[in-house]
Amino acid sequence: MLVNFHIHTDTSDDAVGTYEENIKSAIDAGFSEICFTNHHDWVSLINETFTYAQSMKKWKKDHQEVKQLDIKYPEIKVRFGIELGYEDNYDEVIIKFLKSLDLDFVLGSIHTFDKTFIGDSIIKEDQYEDLIEKYFYNLNKLIKLNLVDSISHLDVFIRYYPKISYSLYEKKAKDTLKLIKESDVALELNVAGWNYPPKEQNPSKKLLLYAKEIGIEKITIGSDSHNPKIFSSNIKKGIKLLKEIGFKKVCTFKKRKIIYHDL
């Protein structure tokens, strides 16, 4: 079955396409279940912008729209979630925010630290180690808060800094995978990585193999699409990779409850 649990709409400044346009694309491509996960990066609120975030009023308005679309298109299950961009030192307000929303799914991401987007900084090679240290510190803290259902694009920094060698972050990434396993959180296969240098999904195949080795079974899959025209990009390729590695199921969520599906 085809599912996609990482989708952005024109609600975010970095995406185009309405909720309904994405649903139509999903139906045309043969998907049976999808989940919208628009951005809510805390740094956007801290900086008093809504570039990658929304007001509570807008979140609730969008949720009502998606509920109506789910009824309108009975041939597909349409869920409403969020991609939570964690920022350290704002735990209490983040917890309060999530409790105020009736979500199906919460995807956890690290796009920023020190109030700056990872890709916005010009990082030199002698700063890679510091970037990796900060990235995994924040990601591990997010996991330990027990707020999210799945961890998105584990090694996303590779999209912005493809020269970072695997050996530089291998141990920290593996330690985080162990924490994901211990915390009973799902791991996302983010197939958008094939669209960026170094042309590999996130996490890398080496890390996916390690995830399988240590017994991680909860896997979500998402295209991380920002345009309905490329909604289904690489999902089938991702499913094929999961099967090759030995994974048997993928997960979806409804009302924050996990549902397993055979690959």
N, C-alpha and C positions, 0 to 999 in steps of 0.2 A: 504493500500500500504506500501511497505517496502522502507525506505530511511535511509541513513547513512551519516551524515554530520560531521564526525570526524574520519579521517583515516590518518595514517602515513605510509610512505614507507621507503625504505632503504636509502633515501636521508638523513634521520636522523640517528645518531649513535645508537639510542636506538631501531631501528626498522629493520625489514627484509622484503623483497618482493618488487618487482617493481610495478610501476603504472599498467602495463598490468596484472600482476598476481593478483592484487587486483580487477581489473575490472572483470576478469574471475571468481573469487570467488564470486563477487557480482551477476553476472548473474546466476551462478549455484545455488545460494541461493534465487533467485527470486526477487532481488532488482530492483526497477524501476529508482532510482535516487541516486547518491552518490556524495560526495564532498571530495576531498583530502585537508587535512589541516596540512601540514607538519609544524614542529616547526620553529618559528623564535623568540627565546628567546633573549632579548636584552643583557642579561648578557653575552651570548656567544660572542657577538661582543665587548662588553666592555673589556672582558678578552682576546680579540684578538684570540679567537678560533672559529671554526665553528661547534662545537659538536652539538649544537641545533639551528643552524641558517645556512643561505646560503648567498652567494654573490648575488647581484642584477643580474649579468649575469646568474647565475645558476637558479634563480627564473624564469627568462624570458625563458631560454632554456626548463625548465620543463613545463612551461605553453604551449609552442608550442607542446611539446610531448603529453600533455594531450588533446589538441585540435585535434590532429591527431587521437588519440585513441577514442575520442568521435565520430569521423566520422567512424572509423573502426568498432565500435560496436554500431550500431543504435538502438539495442534493449534496451539500457540503457542510461539515461542522465548522463553525466559525467561533474561535475563542478570542478573548480579550486579555492581553497581558501587557507587560512593560519591560523595557530594557533599562534596568537601574544602573546608572553610572555612579559608582561609589566614590565618595571623597572622604578622606579621613577627618576625624574631629567633629563630625556632624551626625553621629550615630542616633542620638535621641530624636532629632527632628525627622530623620529618615525612617525610623521605626514608627513614629507617629503618622507620618505620611502614608506608609504602606498599610497601616491598620485602617486608614480612612477610605481605602478603595476596595471594592469587591472584585478582585482579579482572579483570572483562571491560572495565570502563570507569571512568575517573576524570574527574569533572566538577569543574572548578575555580571557586570562588566567593570573593567578598569580602563577608562579612557583618559583619565587625568590623575595627576597628583601635584601637590603644591599649587593648586588652583590653575593649572595649565594643561591644555590638551597635549598628549604625548607627541602627536604628529606636528604640533605647532612649534615645538622647540627644535633648534638646530643643535643636534647632539653630535659631538665629535667622537671618534673611535676611543679616545682615552676616557670618555665619559660613559661608555656602554655599561660598564660594570655597576656604576652608580644608578643608572636607569633601571637595570634589571633588579637591583637590590630594592629600590623603592617600589617598583611594580609588584613584585611578589610579596613584599611586606603588606601592601594595601590589599592585594587579592586574598591573602591568607586571613587578614583581619575580617574582610567581608564574609568569607566562608564561615569563620568562627561565630559570627553574629547570628547565623541560622535564619537569615532573612529571605534567601533566594532558593529557587527550585533547581536551577541549572547554572553552570558557569560557562560564560560565552568566550569564544576565541581565546583560548588559554595563552597562546604565545602571539598575541596580536601585534606586539611591538615590531615583529619581523616585517610587517607590511610597510612600516615607515623606515626601518633601518635593516634592510635585507643583508647587510654585510656582517651583522652580529652572528658569530659562530655558535653552533649548537652546543659545543663544549662549554661555552661561557655561561649558559643558563640551564644546562641539562640537570644538574643536581637540584637546583631550586624548583624547576618544573616538576621533577619527579617527587620531591617532597610535597609539593602542592597537590599532586595527584593522590598521594597517600592521604592527605588531609581531606580531599574530596571523598575518597572511599570511606574514611573514618566518620565523616560528617553525614554520610548517606545523602549526598547531593548529587544531582545528575551532571554529566559532562556533555557540553555541546560539541557536535561536529559542525563547524562553521565552514560551509563550502565556498564562501566568498573569497577565501584566500587564493583560490585558483585564478582570480581576476587581478591579483596584485603580485608584484615581485615578493618572494622568489617563486611564485606560481605554485603554491602548495596550500592545501587546506589548513585550517587551524582547529585543533593542534596538529603538529606534524605527524607523519606516519610513525616515526620512532616513538613519539609520546603516546600515540594511540595504541601501539603494540605494548608499551609498558602499562597503560591503563588496563588492557585486557589481561596482562600477566598478573597484575595485583588484584584482579577480581572486580573491577568496576563494570557494572552491568547496566546502570542507568545512563542511557545515551539519548540526547535530543539532537535533532538535526534542523538546521536552518540555512536558508540562502542568504540571509542578511541583505535582502534586496531593498533597494531604494528607488525602484522603478518597476511598475507592473509589466513592462515589456521584457524584463529579464527576471521575472518572478521566480521561475522554476530553474534558473541557471545552476547547473552542476548538482542538483539534488540526486538524480539517478546515479551520477558518477560517485557521489558520496555514499549512497547505499551499497553500491558495488564494492567500494573500498571497505566498508564495515564488514561485509560478508567475507571478503578475502582475509581480513584480520581474524575473524572468528566470532564476531558479535552476532547474536541471534535475534535481538529485538531492538526496537527504538521505543521511546516514551513520548507520550503526550500528557497534557494536564487539563483537568477541568475542576474549577473551584479549588485549585492548589492540590488536588489529589492526582496521583500518578496513574496512568493507564499504559499498559504494555501492548505492543503490536509486533507480530512476527515480521521479520524482514522478508 
